[in-house]
Amino acid sequence: MPPVLQGLLARQRGHLFPWVPVCLALGIGGYFALPVEPGAMALAATALAGLGALALGLRGPEGGRPLGLAAALVALGLLAAALRTASVAAPVLPFPYYGPIEGRVVLVDRSGADKPRITLDRVRLERVAEADLPRRVRLTLAGATAPPGVEPGRLVRLTGFLGPPQGPAEPGGFDFQRHAWFTGLGAIGYARAPPELLPGPPPQGLAMDRLRQHIADGLRARIGGDAGGFVAAIATNDVSGLSPAALAALRVANLAHVLSISGLHMALVTGFVFALLRYGLALVPPVALRLPVKKIAAVVALAVAAFYLRLSGMEVATTRSFLMISVVLGAVLLDRRAISLRSVAMSATLILLVTPEALVQASFQMSYAATVALIAGFGAAVRLWPGVWPPRGLAAPVLGLAAASLVAGLATAPFGLAYFGRMSSFGLLANLLAMPVMDLLLMPGLVMAALLAPLGLAGPVLWLLGLGARWVLAVAGWVAALPGASVHLAAPPAGTLGLLALGFLWLAIWQGRGRLAGLPVMALAALLWALADRPALLIADTGGLVGLATPQGRALSKPVGGFLAHAWLQADGDPAGVDAAAARPGFSGPRTARRFTLGATAGVVLTGKGAAAALPAACAEAGLVVLAARLAVPPPPGCRVIDTRLLRRTGALALWPAADGFRVVATRAVQGDRPWSRAGLRYPLRVPRLPPLPAAPDAGAQIAQLDRGAADQ
């Protein structure tokens, strides 16, 4: 190893532990980026390479040991992700199903369209073999609310439609199939009639989930309106009681983070309990003189934190904060001082080893980005301005809150832009107005309400909680209504967000002036993001919806599509709704034959029952036809047709103008041949590779060329 590198690593001694989860994340990220699932031989070779690197890290030359351990951790991350993928494998419904559905309710929530939704396990489907039964299914229900009595643990029966989880809305988009794989969700669908409660024993298991729903229902009933839904959300992580308008305002105002139980909530609850017990016991001299009241308070606060974690549903952000608080309270019990970045690294390491898929989730990335930025930023402020930071005096709480909001907001902004297509312009203002109420009223009030509720004395506290919630919602509504409240940006190209995160972590963790090397890495990521090129044409995997890029924004062929259309617009950084996008110029003609122009090529989108019959007429006037039906006979010469047979193999398609016509990218090609993408298929998955689509018609039918690229499965 070069002496210069040895010297650099030597100067990092004592500060290398925070790199452990980073190395694990590199291995996990590499696994999820693979185009095909690694086989047994590849995993064995990775394990052997990891063992060799571990031996180098433990027994090799002292200067090279950190690199050996880092390589071993990268290999461990890849192996952990592969093992996790295999361990959660469960049947995925291989075909559309309509008929009776029986199961046990495990979750009651609301869909993105604000419809009640239930998740079932112990599923029974008529005429479906035991081997094909999904572990869990999720159904959206008709009606405004879930029927009475539908709660976790209840056995229900209903008639509905189920299908396998859908793939990404576009190449490189959010992979719902992967998300469903790791959550055990083998089918999704809807039911038009309410579920029927089956007779039998009382609710089976899921006592904590049932308690969570009862608490949420009770808070919503006692407080009422969006305020009740807000209090229920910060108490139980259940946001189903908030209206879509309130949720949208909270997101635009950068206050949605208060709904997800995370470090803020956990720290406030455990801190309040710890202080209440410690100082309360200290007021009793016989107890304070004979017992270690500080350690007693730490044990009780830890137990409360564990209960709060379980009650909240054990989301990633909540688990992370619980693990960090456990380290801090453990240090109190052992009379030691907790090191903040080490506690962050310990919690991230445990989460990544147990649930590696958390790495590719927005909640994990945003939670740790905010936490690392706060710790590193405040640590740097103490070193650079020892006489100024931390602030003192009456203005200290306001300055501290402003600095924390600014740092956390800047750290999470790229992730919010990447995943949600927007960033709040006035998040700092909203947090300054709302967070004191969260800190001083809402979270302590929840603890007091929990203590007083068994005595029937929680009424006044709940009234105060309602006032506090209404204040936060009013702030969110006011800020969201300000001109320019949101900044919108298109989604970054693949790998850009990872590059940005790596530069940020280098800047935060590396010691000395070498940390500044993270800045050009972040600048490169920003440049790649700025040069992102969105597809000129997007075609849904059903062929029924097409999105055309226009100077006014993406135009939709029809005002439908639900999640799909919203995903396209969000990835464009386009705040318009589906109806507004469908009203944009770009498409013309009747609903079943929408005409458009892509470059110099005329196109038609054929939908409806007569789509196949209308193909000859469409080919006579257009060079590209999107057919929402199966092509039964060869198209007319020179007509390029994209039909459902092709789309079934490729998934959604994205087209860009190219010198030789149009560059075509298939969702399946980007998604790869992975367990979650092939799940539910009764035949081997062959990932398609599509050739460019010529701009000018040939003598032959180009559909044959596309079919050769997407080999029959």
Residue pairs with C-beta under 8 A, 6 or more apart in sequence:
1 61
1 63
1 64
1 67
5 63
6 63
6 64
8 514
9 63
9 66
9 67
10 63
11 511
11 512
12 66
12 510
12 511
15 509
15 511
16 66
17 342
17 345
18 341
18 342
18 344
18 345
18 509
19 70
19 345
19 509
20 73
20 345
20 349
21 345
21 348
21 349
21 352
22 502
22 505
22 509
23 70
23 73
23 74
23 77
24 73
24 74
24 76
24 77
24 80
24 349
24 352
24 353
25 77
25 352
25 359
26 74
26 77
27 73
27 74
27 75
27 76
27 77
27 78
27 79
27 80
27 81
28 77
28 78
28 80
28 81
28 352
28 356
28 359
29 77
29 359
29 360
29 498
30 74
30 77
30 78
31 38
31 77
31 78
31 81
31 82
31 356
32 81
32 178
32 357
32 359
32 360
34 672
34 674
35 672
35 673
35 687
36 672
36 673
36 674
36 687
37 82
37 85
37 673
37 674
37 675
38 46
38 78
38 82
43 79
43 82
46 75
46 78
46 79
47 75
47 79
49 71
49 75
50 71
50 72
50 74
50 75
50 76
50 79
51 72
53 68
53 69
53 70
53 71
53 72
53 75
54 68
54 69
54 72
55 68
56 64
56 65
56 67
56 68
56 71
57 65
57 66
57 67
57 68
57 69
57 70
57 71
57 72
58 65
58 68
58 69
60 68
76 353
77 352
77 356
80 352
80 353
80 356
81 356
81 357
84 182
84 355
84 356
84 357
85 181
85 182
85 675
86 675
88 181
88 182
88 184
89 181
89 675
90 134
90 135
90 136
90 184
90 186
91 131
91 132
91 133
91 134
91 135
91 186
92 134
92 164
92 165
92 180
92 181
92 186
92 187
92 679
92 680
93 128
93 132
93 134
93 137
93 162
93 163
93 164
93 186
93 187
93 680
94 132
94 164
94 680
94 681
94 682
95 163
95 164
95 680
96 161
96 162
96 163
97 125
97 128
97 161
97 162
97 163
97 187
97 189
98 159
98 160
98 161
98 162
99 125
99 126
99 127
99 159
100 125
100 126
100 157
100 158
100 159
101 120
101 123
101 124
101 125
101 137
101 139
101 157
101 158
101 159
101 160
101 162
101 191
102 123
102 124
102 125
102 155
102 156
102 157
102 198
103 120
103 121
103 122
103 123
103 124
103 137
103 155
103 156
104 120
104 121
104 122
104 153
104 154
104 155
104 156
104 204
104 206
105 118
105 119
105 120
105 150
105 151
105 152
105 153
105 154
105 155
105 156
106 119
106 120
106 121
106 136
106 152
106 206
106 209
107 118
107 119
107 152
107 209
108 116
108 117
108 118
108 146
108 150
108 151
108 152
108 213
108 240
109 116
109 117
109 119
109 238
109 239
109 240
110 116
110 117
110 239
110 240
111 117
111 140
112 563
112 566
113 140
113 562
114 243
114 244
115 140
115 141
115 142
115 143
116 140
116 141
116 143
116 144
116 145
116 146
116 240
117 138
117 139
117 140
117 141
118 138
118 139
118 141
118 146
118 150
118 156
118 195
119 136
119 137
119 138
119 185
120 136
120 137
120 138
120 139
120 156
121 135
121 136
121 184
122 155
123 133
123 134
123 135
123 136
123 137
124 133
125 133
125 162
133 186
134 184
134 185
134 186
134 187
135 184
135 185
135 186
136 183
136 184
136 185
136 186
137 162
137 185
137 186
137 187
137 188
137 189
138 185
138 187
138 188
138 189
139 158
139 160
139 162
139 188
139 189
139 190
139 191
140 189
140 190
140 191
141 147
141 190
141 191
141 194
141 195
142 190
142 191
142 192
142 193
142 194
143 194
147 194
147 195
149 197
150 156
150 195
150 197
151 203
151 210
151 213
151 214
152 203
152 206
152 209
152 210
152 212
152 213
153 202
153 203
153 204
153 205
153 206
153 207
153 209
153 210
154 197
154 198
154 203
155 197
155 198
155 200
155 204
156 195
156 196
156 197
156 198
157 195
157 196
157 198
158 191
158 193
158 194
158 195
158 196
159 191
159 193
160 189
160 190
160 191
160 192
161 189
161 190
161 191
162 187
162 188
162 189
163 187
163 188
163 189
164 186
164 187
164 679
164 680
165 176
165 177
165 179
165 180
165 181
165 185
165 186
165 187
165 188
165 679
165 680
166 176
166 177
166 188
166 541
167 175
167 176
167 177
167 541
167 651
167 652
167 667
167 668
167 671
167 677
168 174
168 175
168 176
168 177
168 651
168 652
168 667
168 670
168 671
169 540
169 563
169 564
169 567
169 568
169 571
169 652
170 535
170 538
170 567
170 568
170 571
170 652
170 654
170 667
171 535
171 651
171 652
171 653
171 654
171 665
171 666
171 667
171 669
171 670
171 671
172 491
172 493
172 494
172 670
173 567
173 571
173 652
173 667
174 419
174 567
175 671
175 676
177 671
177 676
177 677
177 679
178 357
178 360
178 674
178 676
178 677
179 185
180 186
180 188
180 676
181 675
181 676
181 679
182 355
182 357
182 676
186 679
186 680
203 210
208 310
208 311
209 313
211 311
212 236
212 237
212 238
212 311
212 312
212 313
213 236
213 238
215 232
215 235
215 236
215 311
216 232
216 235
216 236
216 238
216 240
216 241
217 232
219 228
219 231
219 232
219 235
219 236
219 462
220 228
220 229
220 232
220 241
221 228
222 228
222 459
222 462
223 231
223 462
223 465
223 466
223 469
224 466
226 241
226 242
226 243
226 246
226 469
226 473
227 466
227 469
227 470
227 473
228 241
228 466
228 469
229 239
229 240
229 241
229 242
229 243
229 246
230 241
230 242
230 246
230 259
230 469
230 472
230 473
231 442
231 446
231 462
231 465
231 466
231 469
232 238
232 241
233 239
233 241
233 242
233 259
234 258
234 259
234 261
234 265
234 438
234 442
234 443
234 446
235 311
235 446
236 311
236 312
236 313
237 259
237 260
237 261
237 312
237 313
237 315
237 318
239 247
239 259
242 250
242 259
246 473
246 476
246 477
247 256
248 480
249 473
249 476
249 477
249 479
249 480
250 256
250 258
250 259
250 473
250 476
250 480
251 420
251 422
251 424
252 422
252 424
252 476
252 479
252 480
252 485
252 486
253 424
253 426
253 427
253 430
253 475
253 476
253 477
253 479
253 480
253 485
254 409
254 424
254 426
254 427
254 430
254 431
255 427
255 430
255 431
255 434
255 472
255 475
255 476
255 479
257 264
257 370
257 412
258 264
258 265
258 434
258 435
258 438
258 472
260 315
260 317
260 318
260 363
261 308
261 312
261 315
261 317
261 318
262 315
262 317
262 318
262 320
262 321
262 367
263 317
263 320
263 321
263 324
263 367
263 370
263 371
264 438
265 308
265 318
265 321
265 443
266 305
266 308
266 309
266 318
266 321
266 322
266 325
267 321
267 325
268 438
268 439
268 443
268 444
269 304
269 305
269 308
269 443
269 446
269 447
270 301
270 302
270 304
270 305
270 308
270 325
270 329
271 301
272 443
272 444
272 447
273 297
273 300
273 301
273 304
273 447
274 297
274 298
274 300
274 301
274 329
275 297
276 447
277 293
277 296
277 297
277 300
277 301
278 293
278 294
278 297
281 287
281 288
281 291
281 293
281 296
281 297
282 288
282 293
287 293
294 332
295 332
295 333
298 329
298 332
298 333
299 329
299 333
301 329
302 325
302 326
302 329
305 322
305 325
305 326
305 329
306 322
308 318
308 322
309 318
309 319
309 322
312 318
315 363
316 351
316 355
316 358
316 361
316 363
316 364
316 367
317 363
317 364
317 366
317 367
319 347
319 351
320 347
320 348
320 351
320 364
320 367
320 368
320 371
321 347
321 367
323 343
323 346
323 347
323 350
323 351
324 343
324 344
324 346
324 347
324 371
327 338
327 342
327 343
327 346
327 347
328 338
328 343
330 338
331 337
331 338
340 375
340 379
341 372
341 375
341 376
341 379
341 509
344 368
344 371
344 372
344 375
348 368
351 358
351 364
352 358
352 359
358 364
359 365
362 415
362 419
365 415
365 497
365 501
366 412
366 415
366 416
369 411
369 412
369 415
369 501
369 504
370 408
370 411
370 412
372 411
372 504
372 505
372 508
372 509
373 407
373 408
373 410
373 411
373 504
373 508
374 404
374 407
374 408
374 411
375 508
376 507
376 508
376 509
377 403
377 407
378 389
378 390
378 403
378 407
381 388
381 389
381 390
381 403
382 389
382 390
390 396
390 400
391 399
391 400
397 436
398 432
401 431
401 432
401 435
401 436
402 428
402 432
405 427
405 428
405 431
405 432
405 435
406 428
409 424
409 427
409 428
409 431
411 504
413 423
414 497
414 500
415 497
416 422
416 423
416 424
417 423
417 487
417 489
417 492
417 573
418 491
418 492
418 496
418 497
420 570
421 488
421 489
421 490
421 491
421 569
421 570
421 571
421 572
421 573
421 574
421 575
422 486
422 487
422 488
422 489
422 573
422 575
423 486
423 487
423 488
423 489
424 430
424 479
424 485
424 486
424 487
425 482
425 484
425 485
425 486
425 487
426 479
426 482
426 485
429 479
430 475
430 476
430 479
433 475
433 479
434 471
434 472
434 475
434 476
437 468
437 471
437 472
438 468
438 472
441 464
441 465
441 467
441 468
442 465
442 468
442 469
442 472
445 461
445 464
445 465
445 468
446 465
448 458
448 461
449 458
449 461
449 462
449 465
452 458
452 461
479 485
486 575
488 573
488 574
488 575
489 529
489 573
490 532
490 534
490 571
490 572
490 573
491 532
491 570
491 571
491 572
491 573
492 525
492 528
492 529
492 532
493 528
493 529
493 532
494 670
496 525
496 528
496 529
496 532
497 525
499 521
499 524
499 525
499 528
500 521
500 522
500 525
500 526
500 529
502 518
502 521
503 518
503 519
503 520
503 521
503 522
503 523
503 524
503 525
504 518
504 522
505 518
506 515
506 517
506 518
506 521
507 515
507 516
507 518
507 519
507 522
508 515
508 518
509 515
510 517
510 518
533 656
534 549
534 571
534 572
535 549
535 654
535 655
535 656
535 665
536 548
536 549
536 598
536 599
536 655
536 656
536 657
536 662
537 546
537 547
537 548
537 549
537 598
537 603
537 653
537 654
537 655
537 662
538 546
538 547
538 554
538 568
538 652
538 653
538 654
538 655
539 545
539 546
539 626
539 642
539 647
539 652
539 653
539 654
539 655
540 546
540 561
540 564
540 647
540 652
541 647
541 648
541 650
541 651
541 652
541 667
542 628
542 644
542 647
543 605
543 607
543 626
543 627
543 628
543 629
543 642
543 643
543 644
543 647
544 558
544 560
544 607
544 628
545 556
545 557
545 558
545 560
545 561
545 564
545 565
546 556
546 557
546 587
546 594
546 596
546 605
546 626
547 554
547 555
547 556
547 557
547 565
547 568
547 581
548 554
548 555
548 557
548 586
548 587
548 596
548 598
549 572
550 584
550 585
550 586
552 584
552 585
552 586
553 569
553 572
553 574
553 576
553 581
553 584
554 568
554 569
554 572
554 574
554 581
554 584
555 581
555 582
555 584
555 585
555 586
555 587
555 596
556 565
556 568
556 578
556 581
556 582
556 584
556 587
557 582
557 587
557 594
557 596
557 605
558 582
558 591
558 594
558 607
559 578
559 579
559 581
559 582
559 583
560 578
561 568
561 578
562 578
564 652
565 578
565 581
566 578
569 575
569 576
569 577
569 578
569 581
574 581
576 584
586 596
587 594
587 595
587 596
587 605
588 594
588 595
588 596
589 595
589 604
591 607
591 608
592 606
592 607
592 608
592 610
592 611
592 614
593 604
593 605
593 606
593 614
593 618
594 604
594 605
594 607
595 602
595 603
595 604
595 621
595 622
596 602
596 603
596 604
596 605
597 603
598 624
598 655
598 657
598 662
599 657
599 662
599 695
600 695
601 622
601 623
601 624
601 662
601 695
602 621
602 622
602 623
602 624
603 622
603 623
603 624
603 625
603 626
604 618
604 621
604 622
604 624
604 625
604 626
605 625
605 626
605 628
606 612
606 614
606 615
606 618
606 625
606 626
606 627
606 628
606 629
607 628
608 628
611 627
611 628
611 629
612 627
612 629
612 630
612 631
612 632
615 625
615 627
615 631
615 635
615 636
615 639
615 641
616 636
618 625
619 625
619 635
619 636
619 638
619 639
619 641
620 636
622 639
623 638
623 639
623 640
623 695
623 696
623 697
624 640
624 642
624 693
625 635
625 639
625 640
625 641
625 642
626 642
627 641
627 642
627 643
627 644
628 644
629 643
629 644
630 643
630 644
630 645
631 641
631 643
631 645
631 703
634 701
634 703
634 704
635 641
635 701
635 703
636 701
637 697
637 699
637 700
637 701
638 697
638 698
638 699
638 700
638 701
638 702
639 697
639 701
639 702
639 703
640 693
640 694
640 697
640 701
640 702
640 703
640 706
641 701
641 702
641 703
642 653
642 703
642 706
643 703
646 703
646 706
646 707
646 710
647 653
649 666
649 668
649 686
649 688
649 710
649 712
649 713
650 666
650 667
650 668
650 669
650 688
650 690
650 710
651 666
651 667
651 668
651 671
652 666
652 667
653 664
653 665
653 666
653 667
653 690
654 664
654 665
654 667
655 662
655 663
655 664
655 665
655 693
656 662
656 663
656 665
657 663
658 692
660 692
660 694
660 695
661 692
661 693
661 694
661 695
661 696
662 692
662 693
662 695
663 692
663 693
664 690
664 691
664 692
664 693
664 706
665 690
666 688
666 689
666 690
666 710
668 677
668 685
668 687
668 688
669 687
669 688
669 689
669 690
671 677
671 687
672 687
673 685
673 686
673 687
677 685
678 684
678 685
681 713
683 713
684 713
685 713
686 711
686 712
686 713
688 709
688 710
688 711
689 709
689 710
690 706
690 709
690 710
691 705
691 706
691 708
691 709
693 702
693 706
694 702
